[in-house]
């Protein structure tokens, strides 16, 4: 009996069903469905996840459990959902409102469904490889944002304080411009401020046009292309190896045909 219960908590299909059910419950609660049975069902599923983590610790050992990346994800998400259990175990009259506000973290439990995606291991390896191969491009892009943010803060803090009033505001605004968001509304605020000087207005328009081209079109496209290329590079490497093996086989067959013809 004990063995069957352990196998139940180790069954991925069973856990997946609980994850989907829990996501549906949280969706209903956040949509305004105020039913006490939903609350207790959410608590029950959270306890199922806690028991699952305990069973896996017993089955694989603490060290082996936390060594596995997917188990680390599961463990962290289960720990984040524990505040939702406090309402049952903490006596009434004790103010734990701050801790109970952490119940919102229970929504992260749905992230556990990621590991059930088809070919997720290959995808995660591709993402890690892409981050590793393109971190220099990301870092360079961040530096460009930082430089233009400080420059714009110095130039346009008075003209558009809501966008460039502080360095942090300026960083956020430059990032918006690089993502082609507000590419014309923001410059218009500045041109309205300098409307008395047509020369400055034209310079501002030219400046923001170049900023959009450098950061939004060239820069962001470069980051995307490097990241995507790094993700699929493993597939290209395998394809190149396969082509190389075929070439070797063709060379061997060609040599044998030549030998036969000589005979």
C-alpha positions in Angstrom: 0.0 0.0 0.0 2.8 2.4 1.0 4.6 1.5 -2.3 1.5 2.3 -4.4 1.0 5.7 -2.6 4.7 6.6 -3.4 4.3 5.6 -7.0 1.2 7.8 -7.2 3.1 10.8 -6.1 5.9 9.9 -8.5 3.6 9.6 -11.5 4.1 12.6 -13.8 0.6 12.2 -15.3 -1.0 12.4 -11.9 1.0 15.5 -10.9 0.2 17.1 -14.3 -3.5 16.6 -13.6 -3.2 18.3 -10.2 -1.2 21.2 -11.7 -3.9 21.8 -14.4 -6.7 21.5 -11.8 -4.8 24.0 -9.5 -4.4 26.5 -12.3 -8.2 26.3 -13.0 -8.9 26.9 -9.4 -6.7 29.9 -9.2 -8.2 31.3 -12.4 -11.7 30.9 -10.9 -10.7 32.5 -7.6 -9.0 35.5 -9.3 -12.0 35.9 -11.6 -14.1 36.6 -8.5 -15.7 33.2 -7.8 -15.8 33.2 -4.0 -16.5 29.7 -3.0 -15.1 28.2 0.2 -14.7 24.7 -1.4 -12.3 26.3 -4.0 -10.2 27.6 -1.2 -10.0 24.2 0.5 -9.4 22.4 -2.7 -6.5 24.8 -3.4 -5.1 24.0 0.0 -5.5 20.3 -0.6 -3.6 20.5 -3.9 -0.8 22.5 -2.3 -0.5 19.8 0.4 -0.3 17.2 -2.4 2.6 19.1 -3.9 4.3 19.3 -0.5 3.8 15.5 0.1 5.2 14.9 -3.5 8.3 16.8 -2.6 8.8 14.9 0.6 8.3 11.6 -1.2 10.9 12.5 -3.8 13.3 13.5 -1.1 12.9 10.1 0.5 13.1 8.3 -2.9 16.1 10.1 -4.4 17.8 11.6 -1.3 18.1 15.3 -0.5 21.3 15.8 -2.4 20.1 14.0 -5.6 16.8 15.8 -5.4 18.2 19.3 -5.5 20.9 18.3 -8.0 18.2 17.8 -10.7 17.2 21.1 -12.4 13.5 20.2 -12.7 13.4 19.1 -9.1 14.9 22.4 -8.0 12.2 24.2 -10.0 9.5 22.1 -8.4 11.0 22.5 -4.9 11.2 26.3 -5.2 7.7 26.7 -6.5 6.3 24.5 -3.8 8.1 26.5 -1.1 6.7 29.7 -2.7 3.2 28.3 -2.3 3.5 27.5 1.4 2.1 30.8 2.7 -1.3 29.7 1.4 -1.3 27.1 4.1 -0.9 29.5 7.0 -4.6 30.4 7.2 -5.4 26.9 8.3 -2.5 26.3 10.8 -2.1 29.7 12.4 -4.6 30.4 15.2 -7.1 33.1 14.6 -6.4 36.5 16.2 -2.8 36.6 15.1 -2.1 39.2 12.5 -0.4 37.5 9.6 -1.8 39.8 6.9 1.7 40.5 5.5 2.6 36.8 5.2 -0.8 36.0 3.8 -0.2 38.5 1.0 2.4 36.1 -0.2 -0.4 33.7 -1.2 -0.2 35.5 -4.6 3.0 33.5 -5.2 0.9 30.3 -5.5 0.2 31.3 -9.1 3.8 30.3 -9.8 2.9 26.7 -9.2 1.6 26.6 -12.8 5.2 27.0 -14.0 5.7 23.4 -13.1 3.8 22.4 -16.3 6.8 23.6 -18.3 8.7 20.4 -17.7 5.9 18.4 -19.4 6.3 20.2 -22.7 7.5 18.0 -25.6 11.3 18.2 -26.2 11.6 20.7 -23.3 15.1 19.4 -22.5 16.4 20.2 -26.0 14.7 23.6 -25.8 16.2 24.4 -22.4 19.7 23.4 -23.6 19.2 25.6 -26.7 18.2 28.6 -24.5 21.2 28.1 -22.2 23.5 27.8 -25.2 22.0 30.9 -26.8 22.4 32.9 -23.5 26.0 31.7 -23.2 26.9 32.6 -26.8 25.1 35.9 -27.0 25.7 37.4 -23.6 28.4 39.8 -25.0 25.8 41.2 -27.5 23.2 41.6 -24.7 25.8 43.4 -22.6 26.7 45.6 -25.5 23.1 46.4 -26.1 22.6 47.3 -22.5 25.6 49.6 -22.6 24.2 51.4 -25.7 20.8 51.9 -23.8 22.7 53.3 -20.8 24.8 55.7 -22.8 21.8 57.1 -24.8 19.7 57.2 -21.6 22.3 59.5 -19.9 22.7 61.6 -23.0 18.9 62.1 -23.4 18.6 62.8 -19.7 21.1 65.6 -20.1 19.6 67.0 -23.3 15.8 66.6 -22.7 15.2 66.6 -18.9 13.5 70.0 -19.1 11.7 69.5 -22.4 10.2 66.1 -21.4 10.6 65.4 -17.7 8.1 62.6 -17.7 10.3 60.7 -20.1 13.9 61.9 -19.4 13.6 63.6 -16.0 15.8 61.1 -14.2 18.3 58.5 -15.4 15.9 55.7 -14.6 13.1 57.3 -16.5 15.4 57.9 -19.4 16.6 54.3 -19.4 13.0 53.1 -19.6 12.1 55.6 -22.3 15.2 54.6 -24.4 14.2 51.0 -24.1 10.7 51.8 -25.2 12.1 53.6 -28.2 14.4 50.7 -29.1 11.3 48.4 -29.0 9.6 50.8 -31.4 7.1 51.8 -28.7 6.2 55.5 -28.6 8.7 56.3 -31.4 6.7 59.3 -32.5 4.8 60.4 -29.4 8.0 61.0 -27.3 9.8 63.1 -29.9 6.6 65.2 -30.4 6.6 66.2 -26.8 10.2 67.5 -27.2 9.5 69.2 -30.6 6.5 71.0 -29.0 8.7 72.3 -26.3 11.2 73.7 -28.9 8.5 74.8 -31.3 9.8 78.3 -31.4 13.0 77.2 -33.0 12.5 75.2 -36.3 16.2 74.4 -36.5 16.2 72.6 -33.1 12.9 70.8 -34.0 14.5 69.4 -37.2 17.6 68.3 -35.2 15.5 66.6 -32.6 13.5 64.8 -35.4 16.8 63.7 -37.1 18.3 62.6 -33.8 15.4 60.4 -32.8 15.1 59.0 -36.3 18.8 57.9 -36.1 18.2 56.6 -32.5 15.3 54.4 -33.8 17.4 53.1 -36.7 20.5 52.3 -34.6 18.8 50.8 -31.6 15.3 49.7 -32.6 16.0 48.4 -36.1 19.7 47.4 -36.2 20.5 46.9 -32.5 17.4 44.9 -31.5 17.5 42.9 -34.8 21.1 42.0 -34.2 20.4 40.8 -30.7 17.4 38.7 -31.9 19.4 37.2 -34.8 22.4 36.2 -32.6 20.2 34.7 -30.0 18.1 32.7 -32.5 21.2 31.6 -34.4 22.8 30.4 -31.2 19.7 28.4 -30.3 19.6 26.5 -33.6 23.4 26.1 -33.9 23.3 22.6 -32.3 20.9 21.5 -35.1 23.2 23.0 -37.7 26.2 21.3 -36.2 24.5 17.9 -36.3 23.5 18.5 -39.9 27.0 19.5 -40.9 28.4 16.3 -39.2 25.8 14.2 -41.1 26.8 15.9 -44.4 30.5 15.3 -43.6 29.8 11.6 -43.0 27.9 11.4 -46.3 30.9 13.0 -48.1 33.3 10.4 -46.6 31.0 7.5 -47.7 30.8 9.0 -51.2 34.6 9.3 -51.3 35.0 5.6 -50.3 32.5 4.5 -52.9 34.2 6.6 -55.5 37.6 5.0 -54.7 36.0 1.5 -54.9 34.4 2.3 -58.3 37.8 3.6 -59.6 39.5 0.4 -58.4 36.9 -1.8 -60.1 37.2 0.2 -63.4 41.0 -0.3 -63.3 40.6 -4.0 -63.0 
